[in-house]
Amino acid sequence: MRRFYPALVAVPVALCIYAMTAWGQQSPETVTIKKEFEFNDASKVTGSDWQTPVATYNDAIYYVYVTRQLKTLIVKKSSDGSTSKNVIFEETDPAPWYNGASVGIDRSGYIHVAGNMYHSPFNHPKTGNPYYEYAWQYVVSDKPEDISSFTFVGGEQARTIPGNWITYPSFARDLNGVLYVAFRHRIKFGTGWSPGIIAAAIARYDADAKTWVMLGGTDYAHAAKTFFWNDSGADGTAYQPYRQRIFFDRNNRMHITWVVDDGNGSSGYHTHVLYALSDDGGDTFKRADGSLYETLPITLKNADVVVGPDWTGSAGNLWYTSYVGATADGHPTVSFADNSNDTSWWSLWRPEIGWSAPLKLPFESIPARILTDANGTLTAVDGHNKLHRSFNNGVSWRSYYVETLGIHSTNFDYSYLTETGDLRFQTYSTTSGKVKVWTVGFAADRSGAGELSVAPQKMSARSTLGLE
């Protein structure tokens, strides 16, 4: 990485700007954009920023969405380009933002779909609909890589994902093919919708035993094992967004970020972005500096805080969702959004510096999405039909047009990005009902394609991020 030296202090400012701009230039990339799917019958249940509706396995693409007729469908595009469909749920709860589906593929090739729930089973009961009688709206394919038939396992205690009153399921797969699921669940009953009754959870799938293992601990006031808990909620209620995001870097290290309210914020205006990592598949968790979370679940009292009230303000300003990645040297990056003015920010952790002061991303759109591939290339995706690429830890960016559509509509195949360096994602239009799945391929130093977009803070980016 090119670095600045003390001698540059004496150079005139204009020359400094030129040098930094020149060093901030990236080699041109050839960008190829391919539309994998397009359907015109999606409902609003399809579009939520916490979902993982796209997964890739053995060069086949699997995609789940909800139609206007409220059927949850799975679509498969095989490596030969042929496509097939099947209905996962004949009836899906119509409440938007909560009941969309996520898909994950385990190490043996079995397809897992979770969706059609919001605080299931106690919320929105439907007489005669058996899916609402169980703790999780969850199915697994009967054969590997085959979408023709699924078994509903929400009623099988041994096979279903642990937890109760489940919301926001999203899958992640590590570089060894181990499947994980993140979700929010209820850990305390009998007190109404009060602070501290819900928690953030992560579970790991044992493909041999075909069972899920809840990660975290019980070193807190309640008996239910979980990853994170805090005795607080927005507006004095139980509400917490959490929406913990899992990313595996090139060394198969698990990085996690999530958003929390300490009780002083409100719905959509939260107070903390937190971080954890794991080097052993979630058996233990650490902070970014490598120190162990000695008691689990994590709480605000012992959490690794990326940003807190000193930046968000005591009443909070954070959007529901944060995103996590890692640079080529393994240092975590976390992006988040200021919901009070629709701006996107990110922070980089570095040894002996810690989390950098938040740095503004080069676009005006929320939620902020920073993703990284195995080489640490940063890709920031906005809601205004552009993606932005940085090869120098965010000092400068190169921008490309690609359909992204809006704040709720873009959902990524994170494993595909880590494994290939290419981007695969869903877009959804709330006005037309169109859903599309795109693949964006990147090839370095080829044609000069792309529009250079230099970050407006490049004069301070190096010092802010600790890159000087």
N, C-alpha and C positions, 0 to 999 in steps of 0.2 A: 504494500500500500504506500503510495506517495505521501510524504509527510512534509510539514512546514518546519523551517529552521529559524532560530533566533535572528539570523542575519537578514531575514526578510522584513524585519521590523523597520529597518531604515529605508526600504524601498518605497517610492511614492505610492499613494493609495491607488491611483489608476492602474499602475503596474500590478499591484497586489490583486486587484479585481480581475485583471486579464489572466494572471497566472492561476488563480483559483478556478476561473471559468474553464481554462484550458485543461487543468488537471481534473476538473469535474466532468469533462466530456467522456461519454462512453463509446466504445466501438459500436458501429451501426449493427443492427440486428435485422435479419429477415423474419418477418412475422407472418405466419399463415393462419387464417381464421376459417374454421370449418363448422358448419351447422350440422349437428348430429341428429337432432330431433326437432320437430315443430308440431305442436298441437294447439287447436283453437278453442278447446272446451274446458279450460281450467277455471276453477272457482277461487274465491279469495282465500279459502283454506290453504291453498297451495303456497302462498307467499309469506314466509316468515324467515327472519335472518338467523335463527338458531338452528335450522334444520340441516341435515346432510342428505339431500334427496338423490345424489349422484354417486355411484361407486363403480370402479373399474376392476375387473379381475380376468386374467388370461386374455387380455385384449378385447373383452366384451364389456359393454357399457350397460349398467342397470340404473333405471330412473323411476322414481315414484312421484305421483302427483294426484290431486283430487279434482274430479270433474265437476261441472255444474250440476250434474245429477247426484253429486255427493257420493260417488263411488271412488274409492282409492284404488288406483291402477299401478301396476308395475309394467315397465317396458324394458325389453332387452334388445340391444343391437349387437349381434354376433360379429366376430372378426371378419366374416365374409360380407358384412353389410346388411344382412337380412335382419328384419325386426319382428318381434312377437309381443303380445300383450296378455295380461291376465288381471282379473279383479282380485284385490286383496281383501277389501272390506266392501260389502254390498251397500252399507250405510255408514256415512261419516257424519259426525256432529258438525253442524254448519258454522259454529263460532270461529271466526277468522283469528289468525295469529297464534292459535294454540294447538289445533288439531291436525296440522299437516303431518306428513310422513317422512321418516328417515330410513335409509337402507344401509346395511353393512354386510360385508362378506367375510366369513370366518376362514381360518387357516385351511380347512378342509373343503372350502368352496360352497358351503351352505349359505343361503341368502336369508338374512334377517331383516324384517320390516317392523318398525314400531311407529304407531301413529293412532289417530282417531281417539285421542283422549285429552281430557283437561281435568285434572284432579280426580281421575278415575280411581275407584268406581263410584264415589259418592256424589259427584256432580253430574248434572244432566242425565239422570237415569231415564231409560226408555223401556217401558213395558214390552216384553216380547222380543227385545233385541238381546241375544245372549252375550254379545261382546261387552255390554256394559255391566255384566254381573261379576267381572273379574278385575284383578288389580292392574292389569296392563293390556293394552290392545296390541298384541305382539304375535307374529307368526314366523315360522321358519320353513324354508323349502324342504320338501320331502326327499329331493335328490340334489347333489351338488350341481351348481351352475344351471339349474333347471327351474324356470318360473311357471311351469304348467300346473303344479299343485303345491299347496302349503298346508301345514298343520298349525292350528291355533293352540298356543301353549300358555296363554294367559291364565288358564285355570289349573295348570300343573305346578304345584309348589316347588317341585324339584327342578323344573326347567325354566320357569319364568324369571324375568329380571327382578331382583329383590327391590323392595320399596313399596310405598303406598301413597295414594293421592299423587300420581306421577304426572309431570308436565315437562315439556321441552327436551325430548330425547334426541340425542345426536350421537352418531357412531364415529369411531376413529379406529384405524388399523395401523399397527406398528410395522417396522421393516421386516419382521419375522412372520407377519401375517396374523398376529394375535389381535383379536377384536376387543374393543372397549366401548362402553356406552356411558354418556354423561346425562344427568337429568336432575330435576328438582323433585323432592318428595317430602311428605309430612312425617315428622318424627314424634309428634305429641298430639294427643287427642283430649277432648273434653273441656277445652278452654275457649272455644270459638275461634274467630279469625284474629288472633292476637299475636303480638311479636314473639318470635322464637319458636314457632311451631313447625316451620319448614326449614329444610337444609339442602345443601348441594351434595350430590352423590356421584360417584364413579364406580362402575363395576367392570370386571375383566372376565372374558369368556374362556372357559376350559373346553377346547374343541374335542378333546378325547372323552371327557366325562359328560359333555354337553350340558354343563351347568355354569352359572354365573357366580362370581365371588365378589361380594361388596368390599370395596377398599376403604381405608380410613381407620377410625377407631371409635371407642366409646368413652373417652376420658372427658366426659361432660355431664350435664344434668340428666340426660336421657339415655335409654338403653339401646336405641337403634344405632347401628354402626353407620358412620357417614364420613364424608371427606371434609366438609366445612359446615360450621354452624355458628350463628351469632344470635344472641338474645335481643334482636332488634327487627324492625320492619319499617317500611316507608309510611308516612302519615299516621304513625301510631298503630298500624295494622300488622298483619303477618307478612305483607307483601315484600318479597325480595326477587330481583330478576335472576341473579346468579348466571345462568346460561354459560356455564364454564366451557371453555374452548380448549381442546387438546391438540397438540401438534408434536410430531416426532421428527427430530432432526437427523442429520446424516449419520450420527453415532447411535441412533435409536434412543436417544434421551427424550423423555416425555416432558413437554412444557405445557403449563396450564395457566390460563388467566380467567378471571371472572369479576363481575361488578357487584358491589354490595352497598346497601344503605345502612348507615349507623343509627338510624332512627330520626335523623334531622331532615332528611330529604323527603321526596314525594315520588309518585309514579312518574318515571321518565327523567327524574332529576336526582341522581344518586351520588354518593359521597366518596367511594373508594374503588380503585382498580387494584386487584391483588394478583399475586403470582406464586407459583410453586413449580418444582421440577421433581422428576424421579428417574433414577438410574437403574431401578430394579423392577420395572413394570408396575409400579404402584404399591409395592410392599412397604416402602418408606417414601417420605416426601422431604424435600429440602427447599431452602430459600435460594435465591440466585447466587449468593456468596458461598454456597455449599454447606451452610450450617443446617443441621437436622431439625425438623419439626419433631421435638421429643415427645409431645403429646398430640394425639389426634382425637377428634377432628381439629383442623385448623380453626382458629377464631381470629377476630380482629385484634385481639390482645397480642397474639404472637405472629401475625401474618406479615409477609413481605409486601409492603405497600409500594406500588408503582407511583400512584398519585393518591392524595387524600385531601382533607378539607383545606390544607394550606394552598392547594391549587383550585379545588372545586368550589371553595367557599363553604361555610358551615351548613348552608341549606342544600348544597350539592348542585351539580349541573351535568352529571354524566348520563349519556345515553345508555340504554339497557345492556349493550353488548360490547365486549372488547375482543381483540384478536391478538394472537401470539405467533411468533416465528423465532428464528435464530440466524445469526450471521454465520459466515463460513468458519469462524473460529469458535462457534458454539455459544456466543453470548446472546441472551434472549432479547427480543424486541417485542414491545407491546403497543398496540394502537387502540385509540379510544376516541370518543367524540364529546364535544361540548354542546349539549342539547339546547343551551340558552341562545346560541348564535349560529348553530349548524356548521361548526368548524371541526376539522379532523386533526388529530394530534398523535404523536407517538413518542416513545421513550426507549432508549437503549441502555442496557446494563453493561458496565465494564468494570474489571477489577480495580480496586483502590479508588474508584469513583462512585460506584453504585449506580442507581437509576438516574439518568440524565434529567435535567429540567425538560418539561414537555416541549417538543419541537413541532411546529405547525406543518402539516402535510400540504403538498402543492395543489390542493383543490378544495373547493367549497362544497362539501357534501358529507352527509352522515348516513349510516354508520361508517366510521373509518375501517378499512380492511387492509391490513398488512399481511402478506403471505410471503414465505421464503421457500426456495427450493433447496436441494441438498448442497448446492454451492454457496448458499447464503445470499443469492440475489434477492433483493427486495422487490416485491410487486405490490403496489398500492392500487386498489380498485375503487373507483368512485361510483356514484349513482347518476352521473351525467355522461355516460357512454364513453368513458376513457379509462384505460389502465396506464399505470406509470411504473417505470422500471428504473431501479438504481443499482449500480454495481460498486458503489463506494460508500455503503452504509448511510445513504440518504443525503449526502452532500449535494448531489444533483440528480435529476430525474429525466428520463426520456419518455414521452407520452405517445400513445397509440389510440386510435379510435376503435372501439369494440362495444357492442351493445351491452349495457348493464341495467338500464331502465329505471332503477329507483332504490329506495332505502331498504325495502323489505325483500327485494326480488332476487338478489344474486346470492347463490349458495354454491360452495366449491367442493370438489373432490380433492381433499387435502393429500391423501396418500398418493394420488396420481401425480401431483405437483412434485412431491418429494422424490418419487421414484423416476420420473421422466424429465423434470424441469419444465414441462408444459402445463398449461392451465386448462382445466375442464370445469364447467360450471353451468348452472341453470340461470335463466332470466325469465321473469314473469311480468306481464302487463296487467295491472288492475283494471284498465279501461277496456282492453280488447279480449282479455281472457287467454291470450297467447302465452304458451310456455315454450321455451327453446332450450336446448342443451348445446353448448359451444365447446370446441376445442381450439385453443390458441397455442400454436407451436412457435418456439423461439430458436433461431439459429444465429449465433454470433458472427460478426465480421463478414457479412455477406454482400448486402446491396445498398446500405445507406438508408434503408427505409426507416420511417419514424420521424417524429417531430421532437426536437430537443426542448425540454421544459426544465429550466434551471430553477431549483428551489429558491424562493425569495429570501430565505434566511441563509444563503450559502456563506456569507461573511461570518456568521456566528455558528454555523452548523458544526464545524469541527470542534470548537471550544465547548459548545453545549453538549456534544456527544462524547467529549473526551478523546478526540481523534488527533489533537495536536501533539 
